[in-house]
Amino acid sequence: PSDAKLVSVVGTKPKGMDDDDWKLLCSYKFGTIIFPKSTLFDPLPCLIADGDLDGDDYFVLYDEEILNHLLHSKDKLTVKSRKLLHKLELPDGAGLIINKKSKFSKNADNKWLAKAQDNMLDFSTKRAGSQVVGKLWSLCLKSSTRANRKIDLYDEDAISYAKAYKDALDVQKHGGQLVLPRHLHQNLPVSVQELFLTPR
């Protein structure tokens, strides 16, 4: 649930913005996403499913009926979701063990490109990564579906599977391992369990 964010969009020229900059902004085609730059919170792409700007797709929802429900509904589940949707900070205790580093990273070395190429050519690991992506998606859906067929977004096992699923997409590109609670490992094929660590 914390991967989505509820933010305001700019509809009128902000105070202090140059007229030419505003005209340029208005000239962009519908569907162009321009993320804000702020010193008050982490970059918005990082807050949306740990995204970045290397080709990630972003889904933008502006359906008036759904947004009205999210903003004003008083049912317990929506109130809980609304707090997460407004929260503009990285989650606490993120257990990411992915080598998501670029040449611009402080921790990168001069062989970053060669290492990335080696990882992309490691076909056995990529095959295991592809298998685990689909399996994690299925397990997330199964864990979050209640007996009455309703979806529980806050089921702890479902959230663990969802986080691992999201990270599995990056492992295929960057290498590394996935974090998943030990009791959930048994639901995965033995052939892919080497990709997983148990959180501390």
CYANA upper distance limits for C-alpha pairs under 8 A (distance plus 0.5 A):
  1 PRO  CA     81 SER  CA      7.28
  1 PRO  CA     84 LEU  CA      7.62
  1 PRO  CA     85 LEU  CA      8.27
  1 PRO  CA    153 LEU  CA      7.04
  1 PRO  CA    154 TYR  CA      7.99
  2 SER  CA     48 ILE  CA      8.41
  2 SER  CA     49 ALA  CA      8.34
  2 SER  CA     81 SER  CA      8.40
  2 SER  CA     84 LEU  CA      5.90
  2 SER  CA     85 LEU  CA      6.85
  3 ASP  CA     47 LEU  CA      7.32
  3 ASP  CA     48 ILE  CA      5.36
  3 ASP  CA     49 ALA  CA      5.00
  3 ASP  CA     50 ASP  CA      8.27
  4 ALA  CA     48 ILE  CA      6.22
  4 ALA  CA     49 ALA  CA      7.75
  4 ALA  CA     85 LEU  CA      6.44
  5 LYS  CA     47 LEU  CA      8.23
  5 LYS  CA     48 ILE  CA      7.17
  5 LYS  CA     84 LEU  CA      8.05
  5 LYS  CA     85 LEU  CA      4.88
  5 LYS  CA     86 HIS  CA      6.60
  5 LYS  CA     87 LYS  CA      7.95
  5 LYS  CA     88 LEU  CA      8.16
  6 LEU  CA     85 LEU  CA      5.49
  6 LEU  CA     86 HIS  CA      5.94
  7 VAL  CA     86 HIS  CA      7.60
 10 VAL  CA     14 PRO  CA      8.10
 13 LYS  CA     17 MET  CA      7.23
 13 LYS  CA     22 TRP  CA      6.76
 17 MET  CA     21 ASP  CA      7.26
 17 MET  CA     22 TRP  CA      7.24
 18 ASP  CA     22 TRP  CA      6.84
 19 ASP  CA     23 LYS  CA      6.71
 20 ASP  CA     24 LEU  CA      6.66
 21 ASP  CA     25 LEU  CA      6.66
 22 TRP  CA     26 CYS  CA      6.68
 23 LYS  CA     27 SER  CA      6.66
 24 LEU  CA     28 TYR  CA      7.45
 28 TYR  CA     32 THR  CA      7.14
 35 PHE  CA     44 LEU  CA      7.15
 35 PHE  CA     45 PRO  CA      8.09
 36 PRO  CA     43 PRO  CA      8.29
 36 PRO  CA     44 LEU  CA      7.85
 37 LYS  CA     43 PRO  CA      7.41
 38 SER  CA     42 ASP  CA      8.05
 38 SER  CA     43 PRO  CA      7.87
 41 PHE  CA     88 LEU  CA      6.75
 41 PHE  CA     89 GLU  CA      6.86
 42 ASP  CA     46 CYS  CA      7.51
 42 ASP  CA     47 LEU  CA      7.64
 42 ASP  CA     88 LEU  CA      7.80
 42 ASP  CA     89 GLU  CA      6.80
 42 ASP  CA     90 LEU  CA      7.85
 43 PRO  CA     47 LEU  CA      7.35
 44 LEU  CA     48 ILE  CA      7.00
 44 LEU  CA     88 LEU  CA      8.21
 45 PRO  CA     49 ALA  CA      8.22
 45 PRO  CA     50 ASP  CA      7.18
 45 PRO  CA     51 GLY  CA      5.38
 45 PRO  CA     52 ASP  CA      5.84
 45 PRO  CA     53 LEU  CA      7.82
 46 CYS  CA     50 ASP  CA      4.85
 46 CYS  CA     51 GLY  CA      5.36
 46 CYS  CA     52 ASP  CA      6.59
 46 CYS  CA     90 LEU  CA      8.11
 47 LEU  CA     51 GLY  CA      7.57
 47 LEU  CA     88 LEU  CA      7.31
 47 LEU  CA     89 GLU  CA      7.05
 47 LEU  CA     90 LEU  CA      6.36
 49 ALA  CA    166 LYS  CA      7.81
 51 GLY  CA     56 ASP  CA      7.23
 52 ASP  CA     56 ASP  CA      6.95
 62 TYR  CA     66 ILE  CA      8.42
 62 TYR  CA     67 LEU  CA      7.27
 63 ASP  CA     67 LEU  CA      6.60
 64 GLU  CA     68 ASN  CA      6.41
 65 GLU  CA     69 HIS  CA      6.84
 66 ILE  CA     70 LEU  CA      6.77
 67 LEU  CA     71 LEU  CA      6.51
 68 ASN  CA     72 HIS  CA      6.41
 68 ASN  CA     73 SER  CA      8.13
 69 HIS  CA     73 SER  CA      5.53
 69 HIS  CA     78 THR  CA      8.48
 70 LEU  CA     78 THR  CA      6.74
 70 LEU  CA     79 VAL  CA      8.35
 70 LEU  CA     81 SER  CA      8.40
 70 LEU  CA     82 ARG  CA      6.78
 71 LEU  CA     82 ARG  CA      7.42
 73 SER  CA     78 THR  CA      6.93
 73 SER  CA     79 VAL  CA      7.57
 74 LYS  CA     78 THR  CA      7.30
 74 LYS  CA     79 VAL  CA      6.55
 75 ASP  CA     79 VAL  CA      6.75
 76 LYS  CA     80 LYS  CA      6.78
 77 LEU  CA     81 SER  CA      6.72
 78 THR  CA     82 ARG  CA      6.44
 79 VAL  CA     83 LYS  CA      7.05
 80 LYS  CA     84 LEU  CA      7.32
 81 SER  CA     85 LEU  CA      6.61
 82 ARG  CA     86 HIS  CA      6.77
 83 LYS  CA     87 LYS  CA      6.77
 95 GLY  CA    179 VAL  CA      6.84
 95 GLY  CA    199 PRO  CA      7.33
 96 LEU  CA    167 ASP  CA      8.00
 96 LEU  CA    178 LEU  CA      7.49
 96 LEU  CA    179 VAL  CA      7.34
 97 ILE  CA    176 GLY  CA      6.41
 97 ILE  CA    177 GLN  CA      5.96
 97 ILE  CA    178 LEU  CA      6.69
 97 ILE  CA    179 VAL  CA      7.63
 98 ILE  CA    167 ASP  CA      8.04
 98 ILE  CA    170 ASP  CA      7.75
 98 ILE  CA    171 VAL  CA      6.65
 98 ILE  CA    174 HIS  CA      7.28
 98 ILE  CA    175 GLY  CA      6.73
 98 ILE  CA    176 GLY  CA      4.90
 98 ILE  CA    177 GLN  CA      6.42
 98 ILE  CA    178 LEU  CA      7.77
 99 ASN  CA    171 VAL  CA      8.15
 99 ASN  CA    174 HIS  CA      5.91
 99 ASN  CA    175 GLY  CA      6.20
 99 ASN  CA    176 GLY  CA      5.90
100 LYS  CA    170 ASP  CA      7.97
100 LYS  CA    174 HIS  CA      6.07
100 LYS  CA    175 GLY  CA      8.33
101 LYS  CA    105 SER  CA      6.14
101 LYS  CA    107 ASN  CA      7.71
101 LYS  CA    108 ALA  CA      6.58
101 LYS  CA    112 TRP  CA      8.46
101 LYS  CA    174 HIS  CA      8.25
102 SER  CA    108 ALA  CA      6.71
102 SER  CA    112 TRP  CA      7.32
103 LYS  CA    108 ALA  CA      6.23
103 LYS  CA    109 ASP  CA      7.67
103 LYS  CA    110 ASN  CA      8.11
103 LYS  CA    112 TRP  CA      6.94
103 LYS  CA    113 LEU  CA      8.42
104 PHE  CA    108 ALA  CA      7.65
108 ALA  CA    112 TRP  CA      6.81
111 LYS  CA    115 LYS  CA      6.69
112 TRP  CA    116 ALA  CA      6.67
113 LEU  CA    117 GLN  CA      6.68
114 ALA  CA    118 ASP  CA      6.62
115 LYS  CA    119 ASN  CA      6.69
116 ALA  CA    120 MET  CA      6.76
116 ALA  CA    173 LYS  CA      8.06
116 ALA  CA    174 HIS  CA      6.91
117 GLN  CA    121 LEU  CA      6.78
118 ASP  CA    122 ASP  CA      6.78
119 ASN  CA    172 GLN  CA      8.49
119 ASN  CA    173 LYS  CA      7.68
119 ASN  CA    174 HIS  CA      7.36
119 ASN  CA    175 GLY  CA      6.75
120 MET  CA    126 LYS  CA      7.90
120 MET  CA    172 GLN  CA      8.00
120 MET  CA    173 LYS  CA      6.93
122 ASP  CA    126 LYS  CA      6.80
123 PHE  CA    127 ARG  CA      6.43
124 SER  CA    128 ALA  CA      6.76
125 THR  CA    129 GLY  CA      6.53
125 THR  CA    172 GLN  CA      8.10
126 LYS  CA    130 SER  CA      6.62
126 LYS  CA    172 GLN  CA      6.06
127 ARG  CA    131 GLN  CA      6.82
128 ALA  CA    132 VAL  CA      6.69
128 ALA  CA    191 SER  CA      7.72
128 ALA  CA    192 VAL  CA      6.09
129 GLY  CA    133 VAL  CA      6.77
129 GLY  CA    168 ALA  CA      7.01
129 GLY  CA    169 LEU  CA      8.25
129 GLY  CA    171 VAL  CA      7.65
129 GLY  CA    172 GLN  CA      6.26
129 GLY  CA    192 VAL  CA      8.01
129 GLY  CA    195 LEU  CA      8.49
130 SER  CA    134 GLY  CA      7.43
130 SER  CA    172 GLN  CA      8.06
131 GLN  CA    135 LYS  CA      6.92
131 GLN  CA    192 VAL  CA      8.24
132 VAL  CA    136 LEU  CA      6.41
132 VAL  CA    165 TYR  CA      8.31
132 VAL  CA    168 ALA  CA      7.80
132 VAL  CA    188 LEU  CA      8.36
132 VAL  CA    192 VAL  CA      7.13
133 VAL  CA    137 TRP  CA      6.85
133 VAL  CA    165 TYR  CA      6.11
133 VAL  CA    168 ALA  CA      6.46
133 VAL  CA    169 LEU  CA      7.40
134 GLY  CA    138 SER  CA      6.84
135 LYS  CA    139 LEU  CA      6.68
135 LYS  CA    188 LEU  CA      7.89
136 LEU  CA    140 CYS  CA      6.52
136 LEU  CA    161 TYR  CA      6.17
136 LEU  CA    162 ALA  CA      7.56
136 LEU  CA    164 ALA  CA      7.64
136 LEU  CA    165 TYR  CA      5.92
137 TRP  CA    141 LEU  CA      6.83
137 TRP  CA    161 TYR  CA      7.75
137 TRP  CA    162 ALA  CA      7.40
137 TRP  CA    165 TYR  CA      6.77
138 SER  CA    142 LYS  CA      6.66
139 LEU  CA    143 SER  CA      6.50
139 LEU  CA    158 ALA  CA      7.81
139 LEU  CA    161 TYR  CA      7.19
140 CYS  CA    144 SER  CA      6.65
140 CYS  CA    157 ASP  CA      7.93
140 CYS  CA    158 ALA  CA      5.02
140 CYS  CA    159 ILE  CA      7.69
140 CYS  CA    160 SER  CA      8.48
140 CYS  CA    161 TYR  CA      5.67
140 CYS  CA    162 ALA  CA      6.32
141 LEU  CA    145 THR  CA      6.71
141 LEU  CA    158 ALA  CA      7.57
142 LYS  CA    158 ALA  CA      8.36
143 SER  CA    155 ASP  CA      7.65
143 SER  CA    157 ASP  CA      6.87
143 SER  CA    158 ALA  CA      5.59
144 SER  CA    151 ILE  CA      5.87
144 SER  CA    152 ASP  CA      5.43
144 SER  CA    153 LEU  CA      6.73
144 SER  CA    154 TYR  CA      8.23
144 SER  CA    155 ASP  CA      6.35
144 SER  CA    157 ASP  CA      8.38
144 SER  CA    158 ALA  CA      5.85
145 THR  CA    149 ARG  CA      6.16
145 THR  CA    150 LYS  CA      6.26
145 THR  CA    151 ILE  CA      5.17
145 THR  CA    152 ASP  CA      6.78
146 ARG  CA    150 LYS  CA      5.91
146 ARG  CA    151 ILE  CA      6.65
146 ARG  CA    152 ASP  CA      7.38
153 LEU  CA    158 ALA  CA      7.90
153 LEU  CA    159 ILE  CA      7.92
154 TYR  CA    158 ALA  CA      7.87
154 TYR  CA    159 ILE  CA      7.18
155 ASP  CA    159 ILE  CA      6.74
156 GLU  CA    160 SER  CA      6.77
157 ASP  CA    161 TYR  CA      6.72
157 ASP  CA    184 LEU  CA      8.22
158 ALA  CA    162 ALA  CA      6.55
159 ILE  CA    163 LYS  CA      6.64
160 SER  CA    164 ALA  CA      6.75
160 SER  CA    180 LEU  CA      6.85
160 SER  CA    181 PRO  CA      7.94
161 TYR  CA    165 TYR  CA      6.50
161 TYR  CA    180 LEU  CA      7.78
162 ALA  CA    166 LYS  CA      6.72
163 LYS  CA    167 ASP  CA      6.73
164 ALA  CA    168 ALA  CA      6.39
164 ALA  CA    178 LEU  CA      6.50
164 ALA  CA    179 VAL  CA      6.90
164 ALA  CA    180 LEU  CA      7.12
165 TYR  CA    169 LEU  CA      7.27
166 LYS  CA    170 ASP  CA      7.83
167 ASP  CA    171 VAL  CA      6.79
167 ASP  CA    178 LEU  CA      7.15
168 ALA  CA    172 GLN  CA      7.02
168 ALA  CA    178 LEU  CA      7.26
169 LEU  CA    173 LYS  CA      7.75
170 ASP  CA    174 HIS  CA      6.37
170 ASP  CA    175 GLY  CA      7.90
171 VAL  CA    175 GLY  CA      4.97
171 VAL  CA    176 GLY  CA      6.15
171 VAL  CA    177 GLN  CA      7.29
171 VAL  CA    178 LEU  CA      8.22
176 GLY  CA    195 LEU  CA      8.10
177 GLN  CA    195 LEU  CA      5.44
177 GLN  CA    196 PHE  CA      5.98
177 GLN  CA    197 LEU  CA      7.07
178 LEU  CA    195 LEU  CA      6.42
178 LEU  CA    196 PHE  CA      5.11
178 LEU  CA    197 LEU  CA      6.39
179 VAL  CA    196 PHE  CA      6.08
179 VAL  CA    197 LEU  CA      5.31
179 VAL  CA    198 THR  CA      6.14
179 VAL  CA    199 PRO  CA      6.32
180 LEU  CA    184 LEU  CA      7.28
180 LEU  CA    185 HIS  CA      7.59
180 LEU  CA    196 PHE  CA      6.89
180 LEU  CA    197 LEU  CA      6.71
180 LEU  CA    198 THR  CA      5.96
180 LEU  CA    199 PRO  CA      6.96
181 PRO  CA    185 HIS  CA      7.57
181 PRO  CA    197 LEU  CA      8.44
181 PRO  CA    198 THR  CA      5.77
181 PRO  CA    199 PRO  CA      6.62
182 ARG  CA    186 GLN  CA      8.42
182 ARG  CA    198 THR  CA      6.00
184 LEU  CA    188 LEU  CA      8.08
185 HIS  CA    193 GLN  CA      7.42
185 HIS  CA    196 PHE  CA      8.43
188 LEU  CA    192 VAL  CA      7.58
188 LEU  CA    193 GLN  CA      7.20
189 PRO  CA    193 GLN  CA      7.18
190 VAL  CA    194 GLU  CA      8.46
192 VAL  CA    196 PHE  CA      8.32
